[in-house]
Amino acid sequence: MPAHATAYREPADWGRWSGISHPTLIVDRGRVLANLRRMRAKADASGTRFRPHVKSHNSPTIAALYREVGVTAITVSSVE
């Protein structure tokens, strides 16, 4: 496992989610932002424009996190 990778760990407040009875995506906002900042720094260090792929999440909420870390362009597979 790379040095920067974080192994999965169950949240300390697991009981908070015990009432969920169907498949549900739960996003750790702090981890998403940390990952975006790390990838942005790697792109900046290499002189590459950071253009995340949007189809994988298709979420306005996640797109707002992109903007929060200064992303100004995205990659999509099709305009539709």
ROSE-4610 file (N, C-alpha, C; in Angstrom, 1 decimal, always signed):
// ROSE-4610
residu = [M/M/M/P/P/P/A/A/A/H/H/H/A/A/A/T/T/T/A/A/A/Y/Y/Y/R/R/R/E/E/E/P/P/P/A/A/A/D/D/D/W/W/W/G/G/G/R/R/R/W/W/W/S/S/S/G/G/G/I/I/I/S/S/S/H/H/H/P/P/P/T/T/T/L/L/L/I/I/I/V/V/V/D/D/D/R/R/R/G/G/G/R/R/R/V/V/V/L/L/L/A/A/A/N/N/N/L/L/L/R/R/R/R/R/R/M/M/M/R/R/R/A/A/A/K/K/K/A/A/A/D/D/D/A/A/A/S/S/S/G/G/G/T/T/T/R/R/R/F/F/F/R/R/R/P/P/P/H/H/H/V/V/V/K/K/K/S/S/S/H/H/H/N/N/N/S/S/S/P/P/P/T/T/T/I/I/I/A/A/A/A/A/A/L/L/L/Y/Y/Y/R/R/R/E/E/E/V/V/V/G/G/G/V/V/V/T/T/T/A/A/A/I/I/I/T/T/T/V/V/V/S/S/S/S/S/S/V/V/V/E/E/E]
num = [1/1/1/2/2/2/3/3/3/4/4/4/5/5/5/6/6/6/7/7/7/8/8/8/9/9/9/10/10/10/11/11/11/12/12/12/13/13/13/14/14/14/15/15/15/16/16/16/17/17/17/18/18/18/19/19/19/20/20/20/21/21/21/22/22/22/23/23/23/24/24/24/25/25/25/26/26/26/27/27/27/28/28/28/29/29/29/30/30/30/31/31/31/32/32/32/33/33/33/34/34/34/35/35/35/36/36/36/37/37/37/38/38/38/39/39/39/40/40/40/41/41/41/42/42/42/43/43/43/44/44/44/45/45/45/46/46/46/47/47/47/48/48/48/49/49/49/50/50/50/51/51/51/52/52/52/53/53/53/54/54/54/55/55/55/56/56/56/57/57/57/58/58/58/59/59/59/60/60/60/61/61/61/62/62/62/63/63/63/64/64/64/65/65/65/66/66/66/67/67/67/68/68/68/69/69/69/70/70/70/71/71/71/72/72/72/73/73/73/74/74/74/75/75/75/76/76/76/77/77/77/78/78/78/79/79/79/80/80/80]
x = [+0.9/+0.0/+0.9/+0.6/+1.5/+1.4/+2.5/+2.6/+1.4/+0.9/-0.2/-1.6/-1.7/-3.0/-3.4/-4.7/-5.3/-6.2/-5.9/-6.7/-8.1/-9.1/-10.4/-10.6/-11.3/-11.6/-13.1/-13.8/-15.2/-15.2/-16.3/-16.4/-16.7/-16.2/-16.4/-17.8/-18.6/-20.0/-20.9/-20.5/-21.2/-22.6/-23.0/-24.4/-25.3/-24.7/-25.4/-26.0/-25.4/-25.8/-26.6/-26.9/-27.5/-28.9/-29.6/-31.0/-31.1/-30.0/-30.1/-30.4/-31.5/-31.9/-31.8/-31.2/-31.0/-29.7/-29.2/-27.9/-27.8/-26.8/-26.7/-25.3/-25.0/-23.6/-23.4/-22.4/-22.1/-20.7/-20.5/-19.3/-18.6/-17.4/-16.6/-16.0/-16.7/-16.4/-14.9/-14.4/-13.0/-12.0/-12.3/-11.5/-11.5/-12.7/-12.8/-12.0/-12.1/-11.3/-9.8/-9.4/-8.0/-7.5/-8.3/-7.9/-7.8/-8.8/-8.8/-7.6/-7.3/-6.2/-4.8/-4.7/-3.5/-3.3/-4.4/-4.3/-4.1/-4.7/-4.4/-3.0/-2.4/-1.0/-0.1/-0.4/+0.4/+0.3/-0.9/-1.0/-0.2/-0.4/+0.4/+1.9/+2.4/+3.8/+4.3/+3.5/+3.9/+3.6/+3.0/+2.6/+1.4/+0.6/-0.6/-1.8/-2.8/-4.0/-4.9/-5.4/-6.2/-7.6/-8.0/-9.4/-10.0/-10.6/-11.2/-12.4/-12.6/-13.6/-14.9/-16.0/-17.2/-18.2/-18.1/-19.1/-19.1/-18.0/-17.9/-18.8/-19.0/-19.9/-21.2/-21.2/-22.4/-23.2/-22.5/-23.1/-22.8/-23.8/-23.6/-22.9/-23.1/-22.5/-21.0/-20.6/-19.2/-18.6/-19.3/-18.7/-18.5/-19.3/-19.1/-17.8/-17.4/-16.2/-15.0/-15.2/-14.1/-13.9/-14.9/-14.8/-14.1/-14.4/-13.8/-12.3/-11.8/-10.3/-9.7/-10.5/-10.0/-10.0/-10.8/-10.9/-11.7/-11.2/-11.9/-12.3/-11.9/-12.2/-12.5/-13.3/-13.6/-13.4/-13.4/-13.4/-14.7/-15.3/-16.5/-16.4/-17.1/-17.1/-18.0/-19.1/-19.9/-20.6/-21.0/-21.6/-23.0/-23.8/-25.1/-25.0]
y = [-1.2/+0.0/+1.2/+2.2/+3.4/+4.2/+4.9/+5.6/+6.6/+7.2/+8.2/+7.5/+6.2/+5.5/+5.3/+5.4/+5.1/+3.9/+2.9/+1.7/+2.0/+1.2/+1.4/+1.1/+1.9/+1.7/+2.1/+1.3/+1.6/+2.9/+3.7/+5.0/+4.7/+5.6/+5.4/+5.5/+6.2/+6.4/+5.5/+4.2/+3.3/+3.2/+3.3/+3.2/+4.3/+5.4/+6.5/+6.0/+5.0/+4.6/+3.3/+2.7/+1.4/+1.4/+2.5/+2.6/+2.5/+2.6/+2.6/+1.1/+1.0/-0.4/-0.7/+0.2/+0.0/+0.6/+0.2/+0.7/+2.2/+2.7/+4.2/+4.6/+5.6/+6.2/+7.1/+6.9/+7.8/+8.3/+9.6/+10.2/+10.9/+10.7/+11.3/+12.6/+13.7/+15.0/+15.4/+15.2/+15.5/+14.7/+13.4/+12.5/+12.9/+13.2/+13.6/+14.9/+15.9/+17.1/+16.8/+16.0/+15.7/+15.0/+14.1/+13.4/+14.4/+15.3/+16.3/+17.2/+17.6/+18.5/+17.8/+16.6/+15.8/+15.7/+15.3/+15.2/+16.5/+17.6/+18.9/+19.3/+19.0/+19.3/+18.5/+17.2/+16.4/+17.0/+17.4/+18.0/+19.3/+20.2/+21.4/+21.2/+20.2/+19.9/+19.5/+18.8/+18.3/+19.3/+20.4/+21.3/+20.9/+20.0/+19.5/+20.2/+20.4/+21.0/+19.8/+20.0/+19.0/+19.1/+18.1/+18.0/+16.7/+16.6/+15.4/+14.9/+13.6/+13.0/+13.0/+13.6/+13.8/+12.6/+11.8/+10.8/+9.8/+9.6/+8.6/+8.9/+10.2/+10.6/+11.2/+12.0/+12.6/+13.3/+14.1/+14.7/+16.1/+17.0/+18.4/+18.7/+17.9/+18.1/+17.8/+16.7/+16.4/+17.5/+17.9/+19.0/+20.2/+20.6/+21.7/+21.6/+20.3/+20.1/+20.3/+20.0/+20.3/+21.8/+22.5/+24.0/+24.5/+23.9/+24.3/+24.2/+23.3/+23.1/+23.8/+24.6/+25.4/+24.7/+23.6/+23.0/+23.9/+24.2/+25.1/+24.4/+23.1/+22.4/+20.9/+20.2/+18.8/+18.0/+16.7/+15.8/+15.0/+14.9/+14.1/+13.2/+12.1/+11.2/+11.7/+12.4/+13.0/+14.2/+15.1/+16.4/+16.1/+15.1/+14.9/+14.5]
z = [+0.0/+0.0/+0.0/-0.9/-0.9/+0.4/+0.7/+2.0/+2.2/+1.2/+1.4/+1.5/+1.2/+1.2/+2.6/+2.8/+4.1/+4.0/+4.9/+4.9/+5.3/+4.8/+5.2/+6.7/+7.4/+8.8/+9.0/+9.8/+10.1/+10.9/+10.7/+11.4/+12.9/+13.7/+15.2/+15.5/+14.8/+15.0/+14.1/+14.0/+13.1/+13.4/+14.7/+15.0/+14.4/+14.0/+13.3/+12.0/+11.4/+10.1/+10.2/+11.4/+11.5/+11.0/+10.9/+10.4/+8.9/+8.2/+6.7/+6.3/+5.5/+5.1/+3.7/+2.9/+1.4/+1.0/-0.1/-0.6/-0.6/+0.1/+0.2/+0.2/-0.6/-0.7/+0.4/+1.2/+2.3/+2.0/+1.8/+1.4/+2.6/+2.9/+3.9/+3.3/+3.5/+2.9/+3.1/+4.3/+4.6/+3.8/+3.6/+2.9/+1.4/+0.9/-0.5/-0.8/+0.1/+0.0/+0.1/+1.0/+1.1/-0.2/-0.7/-2.0/-3.1/-3.2/-4.3/-4.2/-2.9/-2.7/-3.1/-2.7/-3.0/-4.5/-5.2/-6.7/-7.4/-6.8/-7.4/-7.2/-6.1/-5.8/-6.8/-7.0/-7.9/-9.3/-9.8/-11.1/-11.2/-10.2/-10.1/-10.2/-9.4/-9.4/-10.7/-11.5/-12.8/-14.0/-13.6/-14.7/-15.5/-14.9/-15.6/-15.1/-16.0/-15.6/-15.0/-13.8/-13.1/-13.6/-14.3/-14.9/-14.5/-13.3/-12.9/-13.8/-13.8/-14.6/-13.8/-14.4/-13.7/-13.8/-14.9/-15.0/-13.9/-13.3/-12.2/-11.0/-10.8/-9.6/-10.1/-11.1/-11.6/-10.5/-9.7/-8.5/-8.4/-8.4/-8.1/-6.8/-5.8/-4.5/-4.6/-5.3/-5.5/-6.4/-7.4/-8.3/-7.5/-6.5/-5.6/-4.8/-4.4/-3.7/-4.7/-6.0/-7.0/-7.0/-7.1/-7.1/-5.8/-4.7/-3.4/-3.4/-4.1/-4.2/-5.4/-6.1/-7.3/-8.6/-8.8/-10.1/-11.0/-12.2/-13.1/-14.4/-14.6/-15.8/-15.4/-16.2/-15.9/-17.2/-17.0/-18.2/-18.2/-19.3/-19.5/-20.7/-20.7/-21.9/-23.0/-22.6/-23.6/-23.0/-23.9/-23.4/-22.8/-23.4/-22.9/-21.4]
